[in-house]
Amino acid sequence: MSIATPVPWRERLDHSVSTLDLLGLPLSFTQMGLLTPGDFIKQARDRDVFLLPEHLVELHRARALVPFLRIIRSPRAPIPVPVAAAASDGYRQYRSPLARVIEAAQVGRLTDPGRVPFRAWGRGVPLRTYGGVRHYPSVFYSPYQLLVLEAVKALVSHMRPNRLVREDIVALDACRRLAVLLSALDMHYLPDIRLTIHLVDVWEQEDRSFDVAQRLALFGLSPEVLASTAENLLFRASVIDPLGRWYDVVRHAHPDTWSHLRGAALLAMDYRMASELLLSALDDLGRTDLSTAPPRAGRMIRAELDDRLRAPPDLLEQALTDRGLSPQPALLLVLEGDTEALLMPRVLEELYGAAVPSTLIQCVNMQTIDRDLDLLVRHEAGPRLGKDVGDGVLLARPPTHILVAVDREKRFKTKKQQQEFRDVLVGRLHESLPPALRTEESRRELGTLVEITDWGRLPWEFANFTDVQLAEAIIDTVPLPVGRTRDDVITALRSERAAQGRSPDVRRISAGWARKIRKPVLAEALWPRLQGKIAPAAKSGSLERLPAARVALRALTTATSARRRSVYLRVR
């Protein structure tokens, strides 16, 4: 009876390298440690394959899943196994699987179970401890042997490992041969893939002498065989992975998070990691013709190599945008002063019903009306271009709308001046496009991203509060000079509001006072009064009459209606 589960490696990876030979290579088994039978069972369970120790013994007996290494208790003729000089002290680990293996190798008690007849391994090896004698595991697996779990699951479900035909044994043995190859490469490539280095000091010394051509020469496998195996692993990963195209996002996550996956999704990542080890070796051999996907331009179908674990960083924004997950804010609300920057987020929260997510609206305090907005606008709203789709270009990230809220003064004094400045900003965005895309159509499209508004005829404080409200807040925050009364402050505010030829400024009220009005402090005192206006205005449908609420409502309407995925810029 032959197993029906397809295997994601080439059926024959012929090489003569023994698992014992790996111990002569510096850093073997340091970046991806050995697994005891208990460890292997736990790792298999994380991948939804449920095994018992008895299963492992029987699978070994049937040559379906042969452990990598075995410590034997009393060999008839001990033959020491050469160990790399860097490993002679067991990498200063105490009774770890690797340390015990190295110790056994040095005294001739280690064997490659794949080269000797099966012998039951039962309780393990007895070792003395402070509490007496403890039995430690005597066999060890490679984590890369987890790649065979699909086939093992099929065997265990039928409970017929003893009926394997020769073709099955050859195919399953090919996985073990692949695991040997991967174990000879991972000490160099795995730290870059997993962004983690074990035994850093030793690794930094030994890795300098790593030579991929020399290492692969031990196996005698052609680059074409490596490439075929790598692509087969990627293909099988795409078949079994329940994440589907969500993998495009997951592969950009830190490798530490991949271990949080479970079931077939975790096994699929095992396949991809194994594939990446082979492809990284091909990269270093200069065989990028075998390890790199064809150019995407003009290609309609997806290639297996598009799924390489090492994803190009510039594809992350596109992957997030395609799924509506871009962290890019939908709208940037540009404010010109400390008071507005302090209170407008609170106004937005009142209208939204909760704190407004930064992916929806971000407030930016420009601090002065004279600050140049070009750089900010180009950085935040500048389109990131993706695939050409005929009459337009698919955007790699959703565009950010810009709403600039200003006082009517200086270069924003009139609506015409505001419109002229908006056109300048749109022009800056247009200039950020490649020359071939700077069409009238694309300029019109970009024009929808930028808007300039004001608080009305008067600046912020005078636009949103009455003279009485301002006077009460001033008195709450600044001691009045001797002889100055509440009515005097109201009169001064009324006069300032009616000022001709200049923009009213609430700070002028405290000119000549010992203590001056500080806008951020005044803003805190004004907030309860502004907050008290919002709910009644919303209930009566008169939010447009309250400038702060009007601008906040405009910001929320623009942000919530903005497209967050499948956005393209029309250029023709």
C-alpha positions in Angstrom: 0.0 0.0 0.0 1.5 3.3 -1.1 1.0 6.6 0.8 -1.2 9.0 -1.1 0.2 12.2 0.3 2.4 14.0 -2.1 5.9 14.8 -0.8 7.2 18.4 -1.2 10.8 17.4 -2.1 12.4 15.7 -5.0 12.1 11.9 -4.7 15.9 11.5 -4.9 18.4 13.7 -3.3 21.3 11.4 -3.6 24.3 12.2 -1.5 26.5 10.2 0.9 26.7 12.7 3.7 25.9 11.0 7.1 24.4 12.8 10.0 27.6 12.0 11.8 29.5 14.0 9.2 27.6 17.2 10.2 29.3 17.2 13.6 32.6 18.0 11.9 31.1 21.2 10.5 31.3 24.2 12.9 28.0 25.4 14.4 26.0 22.3 13.3 22.7 22.0 15.2 23.3 25.4 17.0 20.8 27.5 15.1 18.1 24.9 14.8 18.5 22.5 17.8 18.0 18.8 17.9 14.7 17.4 19.1 14.1 14.6 21.6 11.2 12.2 20.8 9.1 14.3 23.3 10.1 17.5 21.6 9.3 16.0 18.2 5.8 14.9 19.4 5.1 18.3 20.8 6.2 20.1 17.6 4.1 17.6 15.6 1.1 18.4 17.8 1.5 22.1 17.0 1.1 21.1 13.4 -2.0 19.1 14.1 -0.3 15.7 13.8 -0.8 13.7 16.9 1.8 11.1 17.7 2.7 8.8 20.5 6.2 7.5 21.4 5.1 4.1 20.1 4.3 5.7 16.7 7.9 7.0 16.5 9.4 3.6 17.3 7.2 1.9 14.7 7.9 4.5 12.1 11.6 4.1 12.7 11.3 0.3 12.5 9.6 0.7 9.1 12.3 3.2 8.0 9.6 5.8 7.4 10.9 8.3 10.0 14.5 7.4 11.1 16.0 9.6 13.9 19.0 11.7 13.0 21.4 10.6 15.8 21.5 7.9 18.5 23.6 7.5 21.6 24.3 3.9 22.3 25.1 2.7 25.8 27.8 0.1 25.3 29.2 -0.1 21.8 31.3 -3.2 21.0 34.0 -1.3 19.3 33.8 2.5 20.1 34.8 4.7 17.2 35.1 8.4 18.0 33.3 10.7 15.6 35.3 13.8 14.5 33.8 16.9 16.0 34.5 20.6 15.0 37.0 22.3 17.2 34.5 24.9 18.2 32.1 22.2 19.4 34.7 20.3 21.5 33.3 21.7 24.8 29.7 21.1 23.8 29.3 24.8 23.3 29.4 25.2 27.1 25.9 23.8 27.3 25.0 21.4 30.2 23.4 18.2 29.1 21.4 19.8 26.3 20.7 17.4 23.5 23.6 18.8 21.4 26.0 18.7 24.4 25.1 15.0 25.0 25.5 14.2 21.3 28.9 15.8 21.1 30.1 14.1 24.3 28.9 10.7 22.9 30.6 11.4 19.6 33.9 12.0 21.3 33.9 8.7 23.1 32.5 6.6 20.2 29.0 6.2 21.5 27.2 8.0 18.7 25.7 6.4 15.6 23.7 7.4 12.5 20.5 5.3 12.8 20.1 5.6 9.0 23.2 3.5 8.5 22.5 0.7 11.0 19.8 -1.9 11.5 16.8 -0.9 13.7 17.1 -1.4 17.4 14.4 -0.4 19.9 15.4 2.6 21.9 12.9 2.3 24.8 13.7 4.1 28.0 16.9 5.9 26.8 20.3 6.3 28.3 20.8 6.3 32.1 22.9 9.2 33.5 23.7 9.9 37.1 22.3 13.1 38.6 22.3 14.6 42.1 19.1 12.7 42.8 20.2 9.4 41.5 19.9 8.0 38.0 17.8 9.6 35.3 17.1 8.2 31.9 17.8 10.7 29.1 16.5 10.3 25.5 19.0 8.3 23.4 17.7 9.3 19.9 17.4 12.8 18.4 15.5 14.2 15.4 16.2 17.2 13.2 13.5 19.9 13.2 13.7 19.6 9.4 12.3 16.1 9.7 9.0 17.8 10.6 8.7 18.3 6.8 7.6 14.7 6.6 4.6 15.1 8.9 2.0 15.1 6.1 3.1 11.7 5.0 3.5 10.5 8.6 -0.1 11.7 9.3 -1.4 9.5 6.5 0.6 6.5 7.7 -0.5 6.9 11.3 -4.1 7.3 10.4 -4.0 4.0 8.6 -1.8 2.5 11.2 0.1 0.6 8.5 3.7 1.8 8.6 4.8 -1.8 8.3 3.2 -2.1 4.9 5.2 0.6 3.2 6.3 -0.2 -0.3 9.8 0.5 -1.5 8.8 3.7 -3.3 7.4 5.1 -0.1 10.6 4.4 1.8 12.7 6.0 -0.9 10.5 9.1 -0.9 10.5 9.4 2.9 14.2 8.8 3.1 14.6 11.7 0.6 13.2 14.0 3.3 15.8 12.8 5.7 18.5 13.4 3.1 17.0 16.9 2.6 17.2 17.5 6.3 20.9 16.6 6.3 21.5 19.1 3.5 19.5 21.8 5.3 21.4 21.1 8.6 24.7 21.8 6.7 23.4 25.2 5.5 21.4 26.6 8.3 24.3 27.6 10.5 25.1 30.3 7.9 21.7 31.3 6.5 19.2 30.7 9.3 20.3 33.7 11.4 19.5 36.0 8.5 16.1 34.3 7.9 15.0 34.2 11.5 16.8 37.4 12.6 18.2 35.6 15.6 21.7 34.3 16.3 22.4 31.6 18.9 25.9 31.4 20.4 26.8 34.8 19.0 30.4 34.9 19.9 31.2 31.5 18.4 29.0 32.2 15.4 30.8 35.5 14.6 34.2 33.6 14.6 33.2 30.5 12.7 30.8 32.0 10.1 33.6 34.0 8.5 35.0 30.8 7.0 31.7 29.5 5.6 32.0 28.8 1.9 28.8 27.8 0.2 30.4 26.3 -2.9 32.7 24.2 -0.7 29.8 23.1 1.6 27.5 22.1 -1.3 30.4 20.2 -2.9 30.1 17.7 0.0 26.7 16.7 -1.3 27.4 16.7 -5.1 23.9 18.1 -5.9 23.5 20.4 -8.9 22.0 24.0 -8.5 19.2 22.8 -10.7 18.3 20.1 -8.2 18.4 22.6 -5.3 16.2 25.0 -7.3 13.6 22.3 -8.2 13.4 21.1 -4.6 13.0 24.7 -3.3 10.2 25.4 -5.8 8.5 22.1 -4.9 8.5 23.1 -1.2 7.0 26.5 -2.1 4.3 24.9 -4.2 3.3 22.5 -1.5 3.3 25.3 1.1 0.8 27.2 -1.0 -1.4 24.1 -1.4 -1.7 23.3 2.3 -1.6 26.8 3.9 -5.0 27.8 5.2 -3.9 31.4 5.3 -4.0 31.6 1.5 -2.8 35.0 0.2 -2.7 36.3 3.8 0.7 34.8 3.7 1.7 37.9 1.8 1.3 39.8 5.0 2.5 37.1 7.4 5.9 36.8 5.7 6.6 40.4 6.4 6.1 39.9 10.2 9.1 39.3 12.5 10.1 35.6 12.2 9.5 35.2 16.0 5.8 35.5 15.3 5.7 32.6 12.8 6.0 30.1 15.7 2.6 31.4 16.9 1.0 29.8 13.9 -0.6 26.4 14.3 -1.6 23.4 12.2 -1.0 23.4 8.4 -0.1 27.1 8.5 2.9 26.4 10.7 3.9 23.4 8.5 3.6 25.6 5.4 6.1 28.0 7.1 8.4 25.1 7.7 8.4 24.3 4.0 9.1 27.9 3.1 11.9 28.2 5.6 13.5 25.1 4.1 13.0 26.5 0.6 14.6 29.8 1.6 17.7 28.0 2.9 18.2 26.4 -0.5 17.4 29.6 -2.4 19.8 31.7 -0.3 22.6 29.2 -1.1 21.7 29.6 -4.8 21.8 33.4 -4.4 25.3 33.2 -3.0 26.4 30.9 -5.8 25.4 33.6 -8.3 22.5 31.5 -9.6 19.9 34.1 -9.3 18.4 32.8 -12.6 17.3 29.8 -10.5 16.4 31.7 -7.3 14.7 34.9 -8.4 11.1 35.2 -9.8 10.8 36.6 -13.3 9.9 40.4 -13.5 6.3 41.1 -12.6 5.8 43.6 -15.4 3.7 42.1 -18.1 3.3 38.8 -16.2 -0.3 37.6 -15.6 0.4 34.4 -13.6 2.0 34.0 -10.2 5.4 32.2 -10.1 6.4 29.9 -7.2 9.4 32.1 -6.5 7.0 35.0 -5.9 6.3 33.3 -2.6 9.9 33.4 -1.3 10.0 33.8 2.4 12.3 36.8 2.1 9.7 39.2 0.7 10.9 42.4 -0.9 10.2 45.1 1.8 8.6 47.4 -0.8 5.7 44.9 -1.2 4.5 45.3 2.4 2.6 48.5 1.7 0.8 46.9 -1.3 0.0 43.8 0.7 -1.6 45.8 3.5 -3.4 48.1 1.1 -4.9 45.2 -0.8 -6.5 44.0 2.5 -7.5 47.4 3.8 -5.0 47.3 6.6 -2.7 50.2 5.7 -1.5 52.1 8.8 -1.4 55.2 6.6 -3.9 57.8 7.9 -6.9 58.4 5.7 -6.7 62.1 6.5 -4.1 64.5 7.9 -5.7 67.5 9.7 -3.2 70.2 9.7 -3.6 72.8 12.4 -1.7 76.0 12.9 -1.5 76.5 16.7 -1.2 74.9 20.1 -4.8 75.7 21.0 -6.3 74.0 18.0 -3.8 71.0 18.3 -5.0 70.5 21.9 -8.7 70.8 21.4 -9.5 69.5 17.9 -8.7 65.9 18.8 -11.2 66.2 21.6 -13.8 67.7 19.3 -13.2 64.8 16.9 -13.6 62.3 19.7 -16.9 63.9 20.8 -18.3 63.5 17.3 -16.8 60.1 16.6 -17.9 58.7 20.0 -14.4 57.4 20.8 -10.8 58.2 20.3 -10.3 58.6 16.6 -7.8 55.9 15.4 -4.6 57.3 14.0 -5.2 55.2 10.8 -8.3 57.4 10.3 -7.2 60.9 11.2 -3.9 62.3 12.4 -3.7 65.9 13.7 -0.5 67.8 12.9 0.4 71.1 14.7 2.2 73.3 12.2 2.5 75.9 15.1 2.6 78.9 12.7 0.7 79.8 9.6 3.9 80.7 7.9 5.5 77.2 8.0 6.0 75.6 4.6 3.6 72.8 4.0 5.2 71.4 0.8 7.3 68.8 2.5 4.6 67.5 4.8 2.1 67.2 2.0 4.5 65.5 -0.4 5.5 63.0 2.3 2.0 62.1 3.5 -0.1 62.5 0.4 2.5 61.8 -2.3 1.2 58.7 -4.2 3.2 55.4 -3.9 2.8 53.9 -7.3 2.2 50.2 -7.9 1.0 48.3 -10.9 0.0 50.0 -14.2 -3.7 49.1 -14.9 -4.2 50.7 -18.3 -5.8 54.1 -17.8 -4.4 54.5 -14.3 -1.8 53.2 -11.8 -2.7 51.1 -8.8 -1.5 52.7 -5.6 0.8 50.7 -3.3 -0.8 52.5 -0.3 -4.0 54.4 0.0 -3.6 58.1 -0.4 -3.9 60.4 2.6 -6.2 63.4 2.2 -5.0 66.7 3.6 -7.3 69.1 5.3 -5.6 72.4 6.4 -7.6 74.5 8.9 -6.3 78.1 9.2 -7.2 81.5 10.5 -8.1 84.1 7.8 -4.9 86.0 7.9 -1.7 86.6 5.9 -1.5 84.3 2.9 -4.9 82.7 3.8 -6.8 86.0 4.3 -9.2 85.5 1.4 -10.8 82.4 -0.2 -9.0 83.2 -3.4 -5.6 83.1 -1.6 -6.6 79.9 0.1 -7.4 78.4 -3.3 -4.2 79.6 -4.8 -2.2 78.0 -2.1 -4.1 74.8 -2.4 -3.2 74.7 -6.1 0.4 75.2 -5.2 0.3 72.1 -2.9 -1.5 70.1 -5.6 1.2 71.1 -8.0 3.9 69.8 -5.6 2.1 66.5 -5.5 1.9 66.4 -9.2 5.6 67.0 -9.6 6.3 63.9 -7.5 4.9 61.7 -10.2 7.1 60.4 -13.0 7.1 62.7 -16.0 5.0 60.3 -18.1 2.2 60.4 -15.6 2.0 64.1 -15.1 -1.2 64.5 -17.1 -4.2 66.8 -16.6 -6.2 63.8 -15.5 -3.7 62.9 -12.8 -3.6 66.5 -11.6 -7.4 66.6 -11.3 -7.2 63.3 -9.3 -4.6 64.6 -6.9 -6.6 67.8 -6.5 -9.2 65.8 -4.6 -6.7 65.1 -1.9 -6.0 68.6 -0.7 -8.5 71.0 0.9 -8.0 74.3 2.8 -10.6 75.6 5.1 -10.8 78.3 7.8 -12.7 78.9 11.1 -14.7 81.7 9.5 -14.2 85.4 9.5 -12.5 85.4 12.9 -9.6 83.3 14.3 -10.0 80.2 16.4 -10.9 81.6 19.9 -13.1 84.4 18.6 -14.8 82.1 16.1 -15.8 79.4 18.7 -16.5 81.4 21.8 -18.4 84.5 22.9 -16.7 87.4 24.7 -18.3 86.3 28.0 -17.0 82.7 27.6 -13.5 84.0 26.8 -13.5 86.4 29.7 -14.5 83.7 32.2 -11.8 81.4 30.9 -9.2 84.2 31.1 -10.2 85.0 34.7 -10.0 81.3 35.6 -6.4 81.1 34.4 -4.8 84.6 34.8 -5.0 86.8 37.9 -6.4 90.2 36.9 -4.4 93.3 37.5 -5.5 95.4 40.5 -8.6 97.4 39.6 -9.4 95.4 36.5 -12.9 93.7 36.5 -14.7 91.0 34.6 -16.6 93.7 32.6 -13.3 95.3 31.7 -12.1 92.1 30.2 -15.3 91.6 28.3 -15.1 95.1 26.9 -11.4 94.6 25.9 -12.4 91.4 24.1 -15.3 93.1 22.3 -12.9 95.8 21.1 -10.3 93.2 20.0 -13.0 91.3 18.1 -13.9 94.4 16.2 -10.3 95.3 15.4 -9.8 96.7 11.9 -6.9 96.0 9.5 -5.5 93.1 11.5 -6.5 89.7 12.9 -7.8 89.7 16.5 -5.5 88.0 19.0 -6.7 87.0 22.5 -3.2 87.4 23.9 -3.4 91.2 23.4 -5.9 91.4 26.2 -3.1 90.7 28.7 -0.7 93.3 27.3 0.7 95.3 30.3 -0.5 92.7 32.8 2.0 91.1 35.2 0.8 87.6 34.2 0.2 87.0 30.5 -2.4 84.8 28.8 -0.9 81.5 27.8 -2.9 79.9 25.0 -2.5 76.2 26.0 -3.6 77.0 29.6 -6.5 79.1 28.2 -7.5 76.2 25.9 -7.8 73.8 28.9 -10.2 76.3 30.6 -12.2 76.7 27.3 -12.6 73.0 26.7 -15.6 72.4 29.1 -17.4 75.3 27.4 -16.7 74.0 23.9 -17.6 70.5 24.9 -20.9 71.7 26.3 -21.8 73.2 22.9 -21.2 70.1 20.8 -24.0 67.8 22.0 -26.8 70.4 21.7 -25.5 71.5 18.3 -25.5 67.9 17.1 -29.0 67.3 18.5 -30.3 70.4 16.8 -28.5 69.8 13.5 -26.5 73.0 13.8 -23.0 71.7 14.0 -22.1 73.7 10.9 -22.6 76.9 13.0 -19.8 75.9 15.4 -16.5 76.3 13.5 -14.6 73.7 15.4 -17.4 71.1 15.0 -17.8 72.0 11.3 -14.1 71.4 10.6 -14.1 68.2 12.6 -17.2 67.0 10.8 -15.6 67.7 7.5 -12.5 65.8 8.5 -14.5 62.8 9.7 -16.7 62.7 6.6 -13.6 62.8 4.3 -11.7 60.2 6.3 -14.5 57.7 6.7 -15.5 57.9 3.0 -11.9 57.6 1.7 -11.1 54.4 -0.2 -8.6 52.2 1.7 -8.0 49.4 -0.8 -7.9 48.9 -4.6 -7.2 52.6 -5.1 -5.8 53.7 -8.4 -4.7 57.0 -9.7 -6.3 57.8 -13.1 -3.7 59.3 -15.4 -5.3 58.9 -18.9 
